[in-house]
Amino acid sequence: MRIPNPILLDFRLVPEDASTIAARTDALYAFLVAVAVFFSALVFILVTVFAVKYRRRPGVKAAPTGHGHLLLEVTWIVIPFILVMIMFVWGAKLFIRIRQPPPDAMEINVVARQWMWKLQHPNGRREINELHVPAGVPVRLRMVSEDVIHSFYVPAFRLKQDVLPGTYMSLWFEPTKPGEYHLFCAEYCGMEHAGMKGRVVVMEPEEYQKWLTAGPPVQSMADAGRELFVTRAGCQSCHSPTSGGRGPDLAGVYGRRRELNDGRSVLADESYLRESILRPDSHLLAGYGDRSLMPPYLGQLSEDDVIQLIAYIKSLPRNGAARADAASVRDQAPPAPAATRPAES
């Protein structure tokens, strides 16, 4: 009796498609391959036929050289142009689709470092080299690197995104099939690059909720950010309604336009908040002088700390609830040093 080889049984020409974008990506790829194969075969056949038919032979005079054929020339210009434009429009639409996450997508934070993936869910649940997500739910990853360039790559989802140090990168997907899928770093990132891998576990929504709440209680990202905001970083001393105007009140600042002292207007998104925390002089608000009194926190806060602070700022509502919350914790905040008192972000 012949025993089947398990390696051959698992062999695939392409990975399993397990996201809403995978089939569309495969269709575009198949079209590109089909066009390339067709024209490669066509050129090969024509070269072979012409080489045989019009080869130099004794006693046979060479055919006279033609002076061009307008219809033929127009044909081999127009047809490739149409095919290339189809590829361009198809690829552009797919690219835009990949870059526009749904507004209700579940957000998960990813911090890459040599040589691991650190992931955190909104409720505070953390993972290392594993990502648990529910099937049928859009997931948006906000990613940043602590050291070098990495690349978040899940072949089954047909998605790959470089993860850069110093800036937030975004990637979204919607898994369709429960199961386990490979996660790789697709950018050479050092000696242990080959070992920087993990898995994405897609679960049914009910099972995911059970997994998310299992185990001992954990502090949510917003709560951890609030604690950091009030105590360790001392932000409450200046960024509250009771600070005497030393810094702007951050309630409801996320998602709004901010007027800078150089006349520019910027959107207060995650990248803006990160830069304002780590490098306050990069975004000087109108009405707060030409130089920030807030000390730079670059090198003092980890990427995890910054993500938690941003989660807390995003949770602040635009109504008086945030002011009441600020007043309730103002006594917990240590006073800012006179020389380095924070002023803005």
Secondary structure, 3 states (H helix, E strand, C coil): CCCCCHHHHCCCCCCCCCECCHHHHHHHHHHHHHHHHHHHHHHHHHHHHHHHHCCCCCCCCCCCCCCCCHHHHHHHHHHHHHHHHHHHHHHHHHHHHHHCCCCCCEEEEEEEECCEEEEECCCCCEEECEEEEECCCCEEEEEEECCCCEEEEEHHHCEEEEECECCCEEEEECECCCEEEEEEECCCCCCCHHHCEEEEEEECHHHHHHHHHCCCCCCCHHHHHHHHHHHHCCHHHCCCCCCCCCCCCCCCCCCCEEEECCCCEEECCHHHHHHHHHCHHHCCECCCCCCCCCCCCECCECHHHHHHHHHHHHHCCCCHHHHHHHHHHHHHCCCCCCCCCCCCC
